[in-house]
Amino acid sequence: TFVANCREFSVRSFGSAVLNMVVYNFKRIQVVPTGKDFVDIILSKTQRKTPTVVHKGYAISRIRSFYMRKVKFTASNYNEKLSQILQDFPILDDIHPFYADLINVLYDKDHYKLALGQLNTARHLIDQLGKDYVRLLKYGDSLYRCKQLKKAALGRMCTIMKKQSASLAYLEQVRQHLARLPSIDPNTRTLLLCGYPNVGKSSFMNKMTRANVDVQPYAFTTKSLFVGHMDYKYVRWQVLDTPGILDHPLEERNTIEMQSVTALAHLHACVLFMIDISEQCGYTIKQQVGLFHSIKPLFSNKSLIVVVNKIDVVRPEQLNPDDWQLVQSLSDPGQGGIGGVQVVPMSTLTEEGVMGVKQIACDTLLLERVERKLRTHSGKEMNRIHLALPTPRDDKRRAPFIPSSVAETRALKEKEKAEGEEQLDPQIRRMQSIMAEQWAEEGLYRQGIVPGFGNRDDQRKYMLRNPDWNLDVIPEFMDGMNIADFISPDIMAMLDELEREEDELIAQAEAEGKIEDDVDELNDDERSMVNAIKERRAVLRAKRVSERKIHTAVRKVKPASAIPALQAKLVDLGVDEETAQNTADALRARSRSRSRSEGRSGRKRSRSATPSGDDPKKEKRGSLSRTPAPKAGDGMRDLKQKIHAVKMSRSAQKVNNKNARKGEGDRHVPDLKPKHLFSGKSSNGTRDWR
């Protein structure tokens, strides 16, 4: 039920302020240290978390900042710790009234608020103290003066906290007691047991729930609230066992009894008022009925059931008639009882009637919750509006005043309505609507057929030039033109006529021989030329595909026998003989010059060869090594991108330079303290092991 600490929800009413409620898990409140422990925790944290070394040779600004940091850090730690305490403890004005009154009964609301208020004041004093001493430290002119100011600041803060020792100790006791309180949900389905001590409340709770409340044969065994849970109709129920209540004035009741009174006052539950008819509890039936009348105001707006317990000792028919009449009077409003209250007998020892009490109580509460929910949510906001009707103060009739102009206007409208529109009977109007729907289903509207009567009253009120147009079908427009103007009802017949006419024309043309099949109009020469063009295109396509491949081997020179064939091919393709001859001569000259250069280079390599037998591919590798290396920045889009890349590489190298790294792969961890220089015991008179 309580799934989060300090979960807020709001109940908003129509036209009223917002009431914030908070459901707490008191077990999550942190431990409140004592005054001495509080000071030790803060000073220890300041010593551990702030620098501890300062020299008088430092610049005065450095000394000031050193001590200012200690003062600020201590003040912030005090503020954080106190704020956490103030935030953990519930604020009585923000939580459910049941919890607020329960805390007031158990811990005294005034004392509780006073303790939290003193801690809040201490927090503000420490914050102001830190600001004042930081302001003074700005003008410190020496290490000694700054140190004394820091010492005074921390000392005054600790003095303030030591004065709060009583409040801290009280809040720690409250925290421990709150953590032991049961988790009670004020809004769930609840059965509340109440009555005199030792009447069987705890025994009934042990029978109904999985709780294990202590049961003893003496009064006030139960000294606090106990909660148990059970299942009925597949929902979870909460059963609350309260301490016994005695019949005396409210101001004389002790803390144990006030817990029961608080639960009865604030929890919306089904109350089971238990009566011991055997009088073994030590109180007579008359005293128990008197207690009922004493706390009867607490039963208002709640379901109530009177449970007569211990019928295994004394049966109801064995009771004194006067005593049984007192019990029956609890359900009689004429005798001071509450109307509608059921009196149910049971015995927790023999379990006779226990399940009947459970069923009656749960069904009564479920019915009451459903009725309340319906009253709350029916009509949404309308049920929250109260319509005040004035009551007549005398018999004089005071009619409402209607100005003459308003009365004339109303009469004119009624006359126009009577003249312009025939008043139809509601039954006739409903039948007209049904007939209009049937006509719509049959497609009469699509054919432009409109009923003679108008089932749409708004069209009757159209102010057109001709009143007969009011009930016409409204045209549909597209691109500023009426669609009906472009749709002919005879369009399908016209299309059939057009197709029939086209078929007749085609048949007539075939009969006259005007339609001929497609024939090939090319002669033999043109057909051969087309084939040659197709073959040439295929050759060029294959050549382009072959040129895409990368050849690593040295290209070989065509043999001389291929040159005449190439010359003849050029002539066949239409090149004149002189141009073909010049091309062939150029190819022959190029072939001779290449062969001479290869022979010359071969002789040079043979003369420079060494007896050791060098690698014949060394010259080729040397030629590849002479290829110029790519310049830095090649492959960039422009100069701006190149400059940006250089800057990024330099900035990436800065981190390595700062950490004395050779590069990204340098993972060397230097040994700043070699073991051979810093291990073992040094001899007398020296610190050098070498």
Summary of the structure (lengths in Angstrom):
residues: 690
radius of gyration: 54.1
end to end distance: 73.7
largest distance: 152.6
contacts: 1601
relative contact order: 0.04
helix: 53%
strand: 8%
